[in-house]
């Protein structure tokens, strides 16, 4: 079979999922003809993606969140207004994606949670089946537990997820744990798609903390904590565009620009992991059985939902700021011998191949 990928470029998770599924498909005799990636002024598409996807990559303009003035959180309602003003360029993106589908004629289009992909199917109704992949699709599962407040943000996230999956033949909900499929909703619960580099790592346990912050504004909190804990070796990754690749903020505190290979090297040996609550890096830490402190990005309802779901799966603890003392206190209590999540992830290749390539897809 041949496939065209549509990938949301906001954050690294959807891109690493696309790389993983590309490897699974090509390893089993299928072909990814082309990869279309949504870009914005707010984010850069990391170099590792083009290097590892091994297929032609094209970009288009896609909606994105605006960051708050302190560069910590996101501004949901202002982002909506911002993107509505730019709707003209997004209609051009929809037209572009439809043209690429017509030109390449794939057997199926796989959409990694890209809103523009869903709108393309709603407006143009391309012939190839539309298959959607994302942790956000788990929102439609009756067993999913939502944060207890912020009803408006819950509704908006579900609306965005519904729009993203319009006309989908199948919806693959990436999940920390196994749950029943809901065939009448075309909803299938599947394991996370982790890169082979993660699957091949044998974890160590050295005396340093690893972290990742989605927005650079959290750096102030981390420096403040480290001022009171100067002996603790700490490495944090961020995606600040104008920063040097590696910065020693002060003795034992290092910031690194996001680098795929280097990040995994540090993940391999860390004794604990602190991160804004993006799905993908939490899964990587869980697979390597690392205790986790999750700090959902301010105003980011999806990350708040992720943290609740990850705690349910035994990943770690959550906090509203980077108080690494809480992580240090949690580390001795964490059971790093439990392989439930590891075994679940290891079923991914067979699960995806069966669901994607079965007859009458």
C-alpha positions in Angstrom: 0.0 0.0 0.0 1.0 3.6 -0.5 0.4 6.4 2.0 0.5 10.2 2.3 1.1 11.6 5.7 -0.3 14.9 7.0 1.5 16.0 10.2 0.9 18.8 12.7 4.1 20.7 13.2 3.2 22.2 16.6 5.5 20.3 18.9 7.7 17.3 18.3 5.3 14.5 19.3 3.4 14.2 16.0 6.6 14.3 14.0 8.2 11.5 16.0 5.0 9.5 15.7 5.1 9.9 11.9 8.7 8.8 11.8 7.8 5.7 13.8 4.8 4.7 11.7 6.9 5.4 8.5 9.5 2.9 9.7 6.8 0.3 10.6 5.1 0.6 7.2 8.3 0.6 5.1 9.8 -2.2 7.0 6.7 -4.3 6.1 6.8 -3.6 2.3 4.6 -0.4 2.2 5.6 3.1 1.0 5.1 6.6 2.2 4.9 8.7 -1.0 5.0 12.2 0.6 4.8 14.0 4.0 3.0 17.3 4.4 3.9 19.3 7.6 2.0 22.2 9.0 4.3 25.1 10.0 3.8 28.5 11.7 5.8 31.5 12.7 5.8 30.3 16.3 7.7 27.0 15.8 10.6 25.6 13.7 10.4 22.2 12.1 13.4 20.4 13.6 16.1 19.2 11.2 15.9 15.6 12.5 12.4 15.2 11.0 13.5 15.7 7.4 16.6 13.6 8.0 14.7 10.6 9.4 11.3 10.5 7.6 13.0 9.3 4.3 10.2 10.7 2.1 9.7 14.1 0.3 8.6 16.7 2.8 6.5 19.7 1.9 5.2 22.4 4.2 2.1 24.6 4.4 0.7 27.2 6.8 -1.2 25.8 9.8 -2.9 27.3 12.9 -1.0 27.6 16.1 -1.3 28.8 19.7 0.0 32.2 20.8 2.2 32.2 23.9 1.5 34.4 26.9 3.6 37.5 27.6 5.7 35.6 30.1 6.3 32.8 27.5 5.0 30.1 29.9 1.4 29.4 28.8 -0.8 29.8 25.8 -3.6 32.2 25.2 -6.5 30.2 23.9 -9.1 32.8 22.9 -6.5 35.2 21.5 -5.2 32.4 19.5 -8.6 31.8 18.0 -8.9 35.4 16.9 -5.3 35.4 15.6 -6.0 32.3 13.4 -9.4 33.5 12.2 -7.7 36.6 10.8 -5.4 34.3 8.9 -8.0 32.0 7.6 -7.3 33.0 4.0 -3.8 31.4 4.1 -5.3 28.3 5.7 -7.8 27.9 2.8 -4.7 28.0 0.6 -3.2 25.2 2.7 -6.4 23.1 2.3 -6.3 23.6 -1.4 -2.6 22.6 -1.4 -3.2 19.4 0.5 -6.1 18.4 -1.7 -3.9 19.0 -4.8 -1.1 16.8 -3.3 -3.6 14.0 -2.6 -4.8 14.2 -6.2 -1.3 14.3 -7.6 0.1 11.4 -5.5 -3.0 9.1 -5.5 -2.1 7.3 -2.2 -4.1 4.2 -1.1 -4.8 6.1 2.2 -4.0 9.4 3.9 -2.8 9.3 7.5 -3.4 12.4 9.5 -1.3 13.1 12.6 -3.8 15.4 14.4 -3.7 18.2 11.8 -6.8 20.4 11.7 -6.1 21.4 8.0 -6.2 17.7 7.1 -9.7 17.3 8.5 -10.9 20.4 6.8 -9.5 19.2 3.5 -11.7 16.1 3.7 -14.7 18.1 4.8 -14.4 20.5 1.9 -13.0 18.5 -1.0 -13.9 14.9 0.0 -10.7 13.2 -1.4 -11.1 9.6 -2.5 -8.4 7.9 -0.4 -9.5 6.8 3.1 -8.8 9.3 5.9 -7.1 7.7 8.9 -6.5 9.9 12.0 -3.9 9.3 14.7 -3.6 11.2 18.0 -3.8 10.9 21.8 -6.5 13.6 21.7 -8.9 11.1 20.0 -9.1 9.3 23.4 -11.3 12.3 24.5 -14.1 10.5 22.7 -13.7 7.3 24.7 -16.2 6.8 27.5 -13.5 5.7 29.9 -11.4 8.9 29.5 -11.2 11.0 32.7 -11.3 14.8 32.1 -10.1 17.6 34.4 -12.9 18.5 36.7 -13.3 22.1 35.6 -12.7 24.3 32.5 -15.8 23.1 30.7 -15.4 25.6 27.9 -11.8 24.5 27.2 -12.9 20.9 27.2 -15.6 21.6 24.6 -13.1 23.6 22.5 -10.6 20.7 22.6 -13.2 18.2 21.6 -14.4 20.5 18.8 -10.9 20.8 17.4 -10.4 17.0 17.6 -13.7 16.4 15.9 -12.8 18.9 13.1 -9.4 17.2 12.7 -11.0 13.8 12.2 -13.8 14.8 9.8 -14.7 12.1 7.3 -12.2 9.7 9.0 -12.6 6.0 8.1 -10.7 5.1 11.3 -9.5 7.0 14.4 -6.5 5.6 16.2 -6.5 6.9 19.8 -2.9 6.7 21.2 -3.2 5.6 24.9 -1.0 5.1 27.9 -3.0 1.9 28.6 -5.2 -0.6 26.8 -8.9 0.2 26.6 -11.8 -1.4 24.7 -12.2 -0.3 21.1 -15.4 1.5 20.1 -16.1 0.1 16.6 -19.4 1.9 16.1 -17.5 5.2 16.5 -14.6 4.0 14.3 -12.4 4.5 17.4 -9.6 2.1 18.0 -7.3 2.4 21.1 -3.7 1.8 20.1 -0.3 1.9 21.8 2.0 4.9 21.5 4.3 5.1 18.5 7.8 5.4 19.9 10.9 5.7 17.8 13.2 2.7 17.3 16.0 4.7 19.1 13.9 4.7 22.2 12.9 1.0 21.9 16.6 0.1 21.6 17.8 1.9 24.7 18.9 0.1 27.8 18.3 2.7 30.6 20.9 3.6 33.2 20.4 5.5 36.5 22.9 8.4 36.9 22.6 11.2 39.5 21.1 13.9 37.3 17.6 15.2 36.5 16.5 15.7 32.9 13.8 18.1 31.9 12.0 19.6 28.9 10.0 22.8 28.7 7.7 23.6 25.9 8.0 27.3 26.4 11.2 29.1 27.4 9.4 31.2 30.1 9.7 28.3 32.5 13.5 28.8 32.6 13.2 31.4 35.4 11.4 28.8 37.7 14.1 26.2 37.0 17.0 28.7 37.8 15.2 29.8 40.9 14.9 26.2 42.1 18.5 25.4 41.3 19.7 28.4 43.3 18.5 26.5 46.4 19.8 23.2 45.1 23.2 24.0 43.5 24.7 20.6 43.9 22.0 18.8 41.9 23.1 18.2 38.3 20.3 19.2 36.1 19.9 19.3 32.3 16.9 21.0 30.6 16.0 21.0 26.9 14.1 23.9 25.3 13.3 25.1 21.8 14.4 28.8 22.2 15.4 29.8 18.7 18.1 32.3 19.5 19.8 30.2 22.2 23.2 28.5 21.9 23.1 24.7 21.5 24.4 24.2 25.1 24.5 26.8 27.9 25.8 26.4 31.4 23.5 28.7 33.3 25.5 28.1 36.5 27.5 25.2 37.8 25.5 22.0 37.5 22.6 23.6 35.6 22.7 23.2 31.8 20.2 24.2 29.1 20.3 22.6 25.7 18.4 23.5 22.5 16.2 20.6 21.5 18.3 17.9 19.8 16.8 14.5 19.1 19.9 12.4 19.6 21.2 14.3 22.6 17.8 14.3 24.3 17.7 10.5 24.2 21.2 10.2 25.5 20.3 12.2 28.6 16.9 10.4 28.9 18.8 7.1 29.0 20.7 8.0 32.2 18.5 10.4 34.1 17.2 9.5 37.6 14.0 11.4 37.0 12.3 13.5 34.3 10.5 16.8 34.6 8.5 18.1 31.7 5.6 20.1 30.4 3.0 17.4 29.9 3.3 16.6 26.2 2.2 13.1 25.4 5.3 11.9 23.5 8.1 12.6 25.9 6.0 11.3 28.8 5.7 8.0 26.8 9.4 7.9 26.2 10.2 8.3 29.9 7.6 5.7 30.8 9.0 3.2 28.4 12.5 3.7 30.0 10.8 3.4 33.4 11.8 6.9 34.6 9.8 8.7 37.4 8.1 11.8 36.0 7.1 15.2 37.2 4.5 16.7 34.8 4.0 20.5 34.7 1.1 21.2 32.3 1.7 24.4 30.3 -0.4 27.2 31.7 -3.7 27.5 29.8 -3.1 24.2 27.9 -6.1 22.1 28.6 -4.8 19.2 26.6 -1.7 18.9 28.7 -3.7 19.0 31.9 -5.7 16.1 30.5 -2.5 14.3 29.5 -1.2 14.6 33.1 -4.3 13.2 34.6 -4.3 10.3 32.2 -0.6 9.6 32.8 -1.0 9.6 36.5 -3.8 7.1 36.1 -1.3 4.9 34.2 1.3 5.2 37.0 3.7 7.5 35.2 4.4 9.9 38.1 3.1 13.1 39.6 1.9 16.5 38.5 2.5 20.1 39.7 1.6 23.6 38.5 5.3 24.7 38.5 8.8 23.2 38.2 9.3 22.3 41.8 11.9 19.6 41.4 11.8 18.9 45.1 8.6 17.0 44.5 10.3 14.9 41.9 13.2 14.1 44.2 10.8 13.1 46.9 8.8 10.9 44.5 11.8 9.0 43.0 12.4 6.6 45.9 8.7 5.7 45.8 8.6 4.9 42.1 8.4 1.2 41.0 10.8 1.0 38.0 10.3 -2.8 37.7 6.7 -2.6 36.3 6.8 -3.4 32.6 3.1 -3.1 31.8 3.6 0.0 29.7 6.7 -1.4 28.0 4.8 -4.5 27.0 1.9 -2.4 25.7 4.2 -0.3 23.5 5.8 -3.4 22.1 2.5 -4.5 20.5 2.4 -1.3 18.4 3.8 -2.7 15.1 1.4 -5.6 14.8 -1.6 -3.5 16.0 -1.0 -0.7 13.5 -0.3 -3.1 10.6 -3.5 -5.1 11.3 -5.7 -2.0 11.6 -4.3 0.0 8.6 -3.8 -2.8 6.1 -6.8 -5.0 6.8 -9.3 -5.6 3.9 -11.9 -3.0 3.2 -9.9 -0.3 5.0 
